[in-house]
Amino acid sequence: MVEKKVELHFSRDLVGEPFISRVVAEYKVSVNIVRASITPDEAGEMFVIMSGRNDAVRRAIRFLRDSGVGVAVESRLFLWDEALCVHCGACVAHCFVNAFSVDAKTGKIAWDERTCVSCGVCIPSCGYGALSLVSRAPRAAKGGRK
Amino acid sequence: MTRSFEEINEKIKAGKAVVVTAEEMTGIVRKKGASRAAREIDVVTTGTFGIMCSSGAFFNCGHTTPRMKMQRVWMNGVPAYGGIAAVDFYLGATEVPEDDPLNRVFPGEFKYGGGHVIEDLVRGREVIVRATAYGTDCYPRKEFEAKFTLGTFRNAYLMNPRNAYQNYNVATNRHAKRPIYTYLGILRPGMANANYSSAGALSPLLNDPHYRTIGIGTRIFLGGAVGFVVYPGTQHDPNVERTKGGVPKGGAGTVAVMGDLKKMVPAYLRGVSVIGYGTSLAVGIGIPIPILDEEMARFTGVGDDEIYAPIVDYSLDYHANTGRILGHVSYAELRSGEIKVEGRKVQTAALSSLQKAREIAAALKSWIAEGRFLLGQPVETLPGSERGARFRRRG
């Protein structure tokens, strides 16, 4: 079993296609849609967590790529900059996987890197610039890796 | 048992004052009772760190050659108010550059404003001061632009007309179908979250609910340095609903504070970008409370479970100013991470930093215990809750 955080980019002509249903039904990969912004007649993007058997996830990602969907796997990394954090807790209520918690003893905010899905939903809740997403360098196209 | 400011200051000078934080005091009063706590404790320190609008700084940049009466002034592109004198100007925390996109693309990001300029200066960064003027016989110069650091200003005073609100609203979104963007943060629809901003039992004015010891001349911790309460804060209102213990059940007292910006530190003075709202300044404040008698021991012994805040629907009742609230909730409940509003579970989030409030109370405690900080006896205390004063709705 593997779990991959995947960013999907749909061009305008692909927005009407039921890609996610096919990934679930045909490739037996479960898809947790963390964030989606898709409007008919406009390009869209989606941030999902795909989990299933290793080969199934790999084949599902190849299917998406072959269909023309832009796929970036584990491409974004969420960063919590403790030097900028004031430990207020505004972010806590905006994380739906509860990656942030308040230590009752110290009052400090703790961020659990393993729980965080790097969705970025919490970022606007921080007024101190302590939360950000950085893009990892895009992976070279298949076969082009040295 | 009573003791005076003078007696406490003598003990501080001798290094013999017994100082505890407001959190420690809660435990002491509950364990030993207010009478014994009053005999044993001389000073209780408080602390709060949060976004405090109604903050800003006065600057004097020194006279230029030739002389100039600055009419319009900008600091890093953020307008400052220059209609005071020749080279005095005031920069407000919520001021934003004239070319900021504001909320035109909603919600606006408000990446930089007056609060950030103040933080930049305190961090030792250069700030560009630009000014224009119409020119007079005595002040002929019409344009000025130069880089300044905090040290090169002739004067730089933090001067906040309203800080350290004694209690505050808990904000939620009951009405709107979309997230709303307020000065109390992002409120998701269907009362998905409720945000609050008070240090509760550590908060300065909640430990002296009737302002018996705080007023003009009270020496305080301000932005990491020594500052003063200089006046009642704007909107100061003692005549609000209170608990039996005297604790206001909503926003009530406030203080105007002032201190030397040059001595402050960025850990306790931070520019803030509040999405969809604007910029502001987060300020760290701590006020020492002298235990003059048993009543002050009882007041400072207040715990989070005895302080109640009103829950307000910021998607309707707040902006329409209806005065309606959805109920009261204690800070102990708010701190638990979840409250119940109209029978529904609502996740809570703090905008005030408990960790920094504790740091401030602890810092002030060590300053006093080490004899480095004497209490300032107010020349006049803040207006208190007058007997028989009419309860009126706050605007």
Chai-1 contact restraints between the chains, C-beta under 6 A:
chainA,res_idxA,chainB,res_idxB,connection_type,confidence,min_distance_angstrom,max_distance_angstrom,comment,restraint_id
A,V86,B,S353,contact,1.0,0.0,6.0,A-B,restraint_1
A,V86,B,K356,contact,1.0,0.0,6.0,A-B,restraint_2
A,H87,B,S353,contact,1.0,0.0,6.0,A-B,restraint_3
A,H87,B,Q355,contact,1.0,0.0,6.0,A-B,restraint_4
A,C88,B,A350,contact,1.0,0.0,6.0,A-B,restraint_5
A,C88,B,L351,contact,1.0,0.0,6.0,A-B,restraint_6
A,C88,B,S353,contact,1.0,0.0,6.0,A-B,restraint_7
A,G89,B,A349,contact,1.0,0.0,6.0,A-B,restraint_8
A,G89,B,A350,contact,1.0,0.0,6.0,A-B,restraint_9
A,A90,B,G185,contact,1.0,0.0,6.0,A-B,restraint_10
A,A90,B,A349,contact,1.0,0.0,6.0,A-B,restraint_11
A,A90,B,L351,contact,1.0,0.0,6.0,A-B,restraint_12
A,V92,B,A349,contact,1.0,0.0,6.0,A-B,restraint_13
A,A93,B,N193,contact,1.0,0.0,6.0,A-B,restraint_14
A,A93,B,Q347,contact,1.0,0.0,6.0,A-B,restraint_15
A,A93,B,A349,contact,1.0,0.0,6.0,A-B,restraint_16
A,G107,B,L354,contact,1.0,0.0,6.0,A-B,restraint_17
A,G107,B,Q355,contact,1.0,0.0,6.0,A-B,restraint_18
A,G107,B,R358,contact,1.0,0.0,6.0,A-B,restraint_19
A,K108,B,Q355,contact,1.0,0.0,6.0,A-B,restraint_20
A,P124,B,I275,contact,1.0,0.0,6.0,A-B,restraint_21
A,S125,B,I186,contact,1.0,0.0,6.0,A-B,restraint_22
A,G127,B,V272,contact,1.0,0.0,6.0,A-B,restraint_23
A,G127,B,S273,contact,1.0,0.0,6.0,A-B,restraint_24
A,G127,B,V274,contact,1.0,0.0,6.0,A-B,restraint_25
